[in-house]
Amino acid sequence: MKLLRHGPKGHEKPAILDAQGQVRDLSGLIGDLAPRHLSPEGLAALRALDVSKLPVVPQGRLGVPWVGMGKFIAIGLNYADHAAESGMPIPKEPVVFTKAVSCAVGANHPVVLPKGSVKGDWEVELGVVIGSRARYVSEADALKHVAGYCTINDVSEREYQLERGTQWDKGKGCDTFGPIGPWLVTADEVGDPQNLDMWLEVNGHRYQKGNTKTMVFTCAQLVSHLSQFMTLEPGDLITTGTPPGVGLGIKPNPVYLKPGDTMRLWIEKLGEQQQTVHAWDPALIDE
């Protein structure tokens, strides 16, 4: 299933995408797409619906595909070639940081650079959405706790991340720095998350091209690892790292985002995003 939320900010409605690409309204049945609907039981109930009998509605502005995200966890340097372009060693265990939940926006929301930003950057990443509580789970059982997957742009401000202390979070959690979607694709429809092509373009130039099979740590390893340090709850999101081709890694002169730039990114089976970059404007954040 492809699950989404759309409509004006603060008034998004849940929906499901049918086999013909039509948006079918779920708001009369569930109100909103909450963590309880991401559990095995919740997804089974949605899967049992006769989608053809649900109302077809025009797709509005896309929001984050579900509500109730408690944690937005990120993994750094999880592709060996990206670690190399960043001038950092391949990690021996996952590099973990967080993105503020408040940075999460819909797939095509404007990306607004923070005040004084000069090193905005892009990162296409596979997102893993937790569907059932995971605490000290084994690698063999880890993916049983996954509701589905989504496309993420882990937008970053490299000066804030790398030059203003040692906390990566400073450059990762700015408002609008977490476009998610266009939809959440359930795990059964994705199959193997370790063989998905992905790419990202800026102004029509393809900077990133990769496949999740080159991850240092797999999705199962990441879920298991994280569950040793925190309880993963339904609705939590893990963004799993990016392949090479980020602006920071371009030699000899890095390329950074500027107002007016357009980013397009795509992951196989999970869909495409597009964002326009803007200078600081609080009105655009709440658009």
C-alpha positions as CSV (number, residue, x, y, z in Angstrom):
1,M,0.0,0.0,0.0
2,K,1.0,3.6,-0.6
3,L,-0.4,5.8,2.3
4,L,-0.3,9.6,2.3
5,R,-1.8,12.7,3.9
6,H,-2.7,15.7,1.8
7,G,-4.5,19.0,2.1
8,P,-4.0,22.4,3.7
9,K,-1.5,22.6,6.6
10,G,-3.2,21.5,9.8
11,H,-6.1,20.0,7.9
12,E,-4.4,17.1,6.1
13,K,-6.6,14.1,5.3
14,P,-5.4,10.5,5.1
15,A,-5.6,8.7,1.8
16,I,-4.4,5.6,0.0
17,L,-3.1,5.5,-3.6
18,D,-4.8,2.9,-5.7
19,A,-3.3,0.8,-8.5
20,Q,-4.2,3.4,-11.1
21,G,-2.5,6.2,-9.1
22,Q,-5.8,7.7,-7.9
23,V,-6.0,9.1,-4.4
24,R,-8.7,7.4,-2.4
25,D,-10.0,9.1,0.7
26,L,-9.6,7.4,4.1
27,S,-10.7,10.2,6.3
28,G,-14.2,8.8,6.8
29,L,-12.8,5.6,8.2
30,I,-9.8,6.6,10.3
31,G,-9.7,10.3,10.8
32,D,-5.9,10.5,10.3
33,L,-3.0,8.1,9.7
34,A,-1.7,7.7,13.2
35,P,1.0,5.3,14.7
36,R,-1.7,2.7,15.7
37,H,-2.5,2.3,12.0
38,L,1.1,1.4,11.3
39,S,1.0,-1.7,13.5
40,P,0.7,-5.1,11.9
41,E,-3.0,-5.1,12.9
42,G,-3.6,-1.6,11.7
43,L,-2.0,-2.2,8.4
44,A,-4.0,-5.5,8.0
45,A,-7.2,-3.6,8.6
46,L,-6.3,-1.1,5.9
47,R,-5.2,-3.8,3.5
48,A,-8.6,-5.5,3.9
49,L,-10.5,-2.5,2.6
50,D,-12.0,-2.6,-0.8
51,V,-10.1,0.4,-2.1
52,S,-12.3,0.7,-5.2
53,K,-15.3,1.7,-3.0
54,L,-13.4,4.6,-1.4
55,P,-14.1,8.1,-2.7
56,V,-11.6,9.4,-5.4
57,V,-10.4,12.8,-4.4
58,P,-8.0,15.3,-6.1
59,Q,-4.6,15.2,-4.5
60,G,-3.9,18.4,-2.5
61,R,-0.7,19.7,-1.0
62,L,1.3,16.7,0.4
63,G,2.0,16.5,4.1
64,V,4.2,14.1,6.1
65,P,2.5,10.8,5.3
66,W,1.6,10.0,8.9
67,V,1.2,11.9,12.2
68,G,2.6,11.1,15.6
69,M,6.3,10.8,14.8
70,G,8.1,10.6,18.1
71,K,11.7,10.3,16.9
72,F,13.5,11.3,13.7
73,I,16.7,9.3,13.9
74,A,19.5,9.7,11.4
75,I,22.5,7.6,10.4
76,G,25.7,9.2,9.2
77,L,28.4,7.9,6.8
78,N,26.5,4.8,6.0
79,Y,27.8,4.5,2.4
80,A,31.5,3.8,2.2
81,D,32.0,6.0,-0.8
82,H,30.2,8.9,0.9
83,A,32.4,8.6,3.9
84,A,35.4,8.8,1.6
85,E,34.2,12.0,-0.1
86,S,33.6,13.5,3.3
87,G,37.1,12.7,4.3
88,M,36.0,10.4,7.2
89,P,36.7,6.8,8.0
90,I,34.1,4.1,7.4
91,P,32.4,3.7,10.8
92,K,32.8,0.5,12.8
93,E,29.3,0.9,14.1
94,P,26.5,3.2,13.0
95,V,27.0,6.9,13.5
96,V,23.7,8.1,15.1
97,F,22.3,11.6,15.4
98,T,18.8,13.1,15.4
99,K,16.9,15.5,13.3
100,A,14.3,17.6,15.1
101,V,10.8,16.2,14.5
102,S,9.9,19.9,13.7
103,C,12.0,19.7,10.6
104,A,9.7,17.2,9.0
105,V,7.6,18.4,6.0
106,G,5.9,17.0,3.0
107,A,7.7,15.8,-0.1
108,N,7.4,19.0,-2.1
109,H,7.4,21.6,0.6
110,P,9.7,24.6,0.1
111,V,13.2,24.2,1.7
112,V,14.0,27.4,3.6
113,L,17.6,28.1,4.4
114,P,18.2,29.4,8.0
115,K,19.5,32.9,8.6
116,G,23.1,33.2,7.5
117,S,23.2,29.9,5.8
118,V,26.0,29.6,3.2
119,K,26.5,25.8,3.1
120,G,23.1,24.2,2.5
121,D,23.4,20.7,1.1
122,W,21.3,17.7,-0.1
123,E,21.1,14.0,0.7
124,V,18.7,11.5,-0.8
125,E,18.1,8.8,1.8
126,L,15.9,5.7,2.4
127,G,13.6,6.2,5.4
128,V,12.5,3.3,7.6
129,V,9.2,3.7,9.4
130,I,8.6,1.7,12.6
131,G,5.3,-0.1,13.0
132,S,5.6,-1.9,16.3
133,R,7.7,-1.4,19.4
134,A,11.3,-2.6,19.1
135,R,13.4,-3.0,22.2
136,Y,16.6,-5.2,22.1
137,V,15.5,-6.9,18.9
138,S,17.7,-9.2,17.0
139,E,18.9,-8.5,13.4
140,A,16.9,-11.5,12.3
141,D,13.6,-10.1,13.7
142,A,14.3,-6.4,13.1
143,L,12.4,-5.9,9.9
144,K,9.2,-7.5,11.5
145,H,9.0,-4.1,13.3
146,V,9.0,-2.0,10.1
147,A,5.7,-0.7,8.8
148,G,7.2,0.6,5.6
149,Y,9.7,2.9,3.8
150,C,9.8,6.4,2.3
151,T,12.0,8.8,0.3
152,I,13.8,11.4,2.5
153,N,15.9,14.5,1.7
154,D,18.2,14.9,4.6
155,V,18.8,18.5,4.0
156,S,21.9,19.8,5.9
157,E,23.7,23.0,6.7
158,R,27.4,22.0,6.6
159,E,28.8,25.0,8.5
160,Y,26.3,24.5,11.3
161,Q,27.0,20.7,11.3
162,L,30.8,20.7,11.1
163,E,32.1,24.1,12.1
164,R,30.0,25.1,15.0
165,G,31.0,22.6,17.7
166,T,30.8,18.8,17.5
167,Q,27.0,18.4,17.4
168,W,25.8,17.4,13.9
169,D,22.2,18.0,15.0
170,K,22.8,21.8,14.7
171,G,23.0,21.5,10.9
172,K,20.3,18.8,10.5
173,G,17.2,19.9,12.3
174,C,16.5,23.3,10.9
175,D,12.9,24.0,9.8
176,T,12.0,22.3,6.5
177,F,15.2,20.2,6.5
178,G,13.3,16.9,6.5
179,P,11.1,16.4,3.4
180,I,9.4,13.0,3.6
181,G,7.3,11.1,1.1
182,P,5.4,11.5,-1.2
183,W,3.9,8.5,0.6
184,L,4.7,5.7,3.0
185,V,5.0,2.5,1.1
186,T,4.3,-0.6,3.2
187,A,7.1,-3.2,3.7
188,D,5.3,-5.9,1.8
189,E,5.1,-3.8,-1.3
190,V,8.8,-2.8,-1.2
191,G,10.3,-6.3,-0.6
192,D,14.1,-6.2,-0.1
193,P,15.0,-2.7,1.1
194,Q,18.7,-3.4,0.3
195,N,18.3,-3.3,-3.5
196,L,16.7,0.1,-4.3
197,D,18.1,2.5,-6.8
198,M,18.1,6.2,-5.9
199,W,19.2,9.6,-7.4
200,L,19.1,13.3,-6.7
201,E,19.4,16.3,-9.1
202,V,19.9,20.0,-8.4
203,N,18.8,22.3,-11.2
204,G,18.6,19.3,-13.6
205,H,22.2,18.1,-12.9
206,R,22.3,14.6,-11.4
207,Y,24.7,14.7,-8.5
208,Q,23.8,11.5,-6.7
209,K,23.2,8.1,-8.0
210,G,23.3,5.0,-5.9
211,N,21.7,1.8,-4.6
212,T,20.9,0.8,-1.0
213,K,22.8,-2.4,-1.5
214,T,26.0,-0.5,-0.9
215,M,25.0,0.6,2.7
216,V,27.6,-0.2,5.3
217,F,24.9,-1.2,7.8
218,T,21.6,-2.7,6.5
219,C,18.1,-1.6,7.5
220,A,17.9,-4.7,9.7
221,Q,21.2,-4.0,11.4
222,L,20.2,-0.4,12.0
223,V,16.9,-1.2,13.6
224,S,18.5,-3.9,15.8
225,H,21.4,-1.6,16.7
226,L,19.2,1.4,17.6
227,S,16.9,-0.8,19.7
228,Q,19.8,-1.5,22.0
229,F,20.0,2.2,23.0
230,M,16.4,3.4,22.8
231,T,12.9,1.9,22.5
232,L,11.7,2.4,18.9
233,E,7.9,3.2,18.9
234,P,5.3,3.1,16.1
235,G,5.7,6.2,14.0
236,D,9.4,6.7,14.7
237,L,11.5,7.3,11.6
238,I,15.1,6.2,10.7
239,T,16.8,7.9,7.8
240,T,19.6,5.6,6.8
241,G,22.4,7.6,5.1
242,T,23.2,8.8,1.7
243,P,25.3,7.7,-1.3
244,P,28.1,9.9,-2.7
245,G,27.5,13.1,-4.6
246,V,26.6,15.6,-1.9
247,G,27.6,19.2,-2.4
248,L,30.2,19.1,0.3
249,G,32.1,16.3,-1.5
250,I,32.4,18.0,-4.9
251,K,36.1,18.6,-5.7
252,P,37.9,20.9,-5.9
253,N,35.0,23.4,-5.1
254,P,32.0,22.2,-3.1
255,V,28.6,23.2,-4.4
256,Y,26.0,24.5,-1.9
257,L,22.3,25.3,-2.2
258,K,21.2,28.8,-2.9
259,P,17.8,30.5,-3.2
260,G,16.0,29.5,-6.4
261,D,17.7,26.1,-6.7
262,T,15.4,23.1,-7.4
263,M,16.1,19.7,-6.0
264,R,14.5,16.5,-7.4
265,L,15.1,13.1,-5.8
266,W,13.7,9.6,-6.3
267,I,14.0,6.1,-4.8
268,E,12.8,3.1,-6.6
269,K,9.3,1.9,-5.5
270,L,9.0,4.9,-3.1
271,G,8.4,7.9,-5.4
272,E,9.8,11.3,-6.2
273,Q,10.2,14.6,-4.4
274,Q,10.8,18.1,-5.6
275,Q,11.7,21.2,-3.6
276,T,12.6,24.8,-4.4
277,V,15.1,26.4,-2.1
278,H,14.3,29.8,-0.5
279,A,16.2,32.3,1.7
280,W,14.9,32.7,5.2
281,D,11.2,33.4,5.2
282,P,9.1,32.2,8.2
283,A,5.9,32.5,6.2
284,L,7.2,29.7,3.8
285,I,8.0,27.4,6.7
286,D,4.3,27.4,7.7
287,E,3.0,27.1,4.1
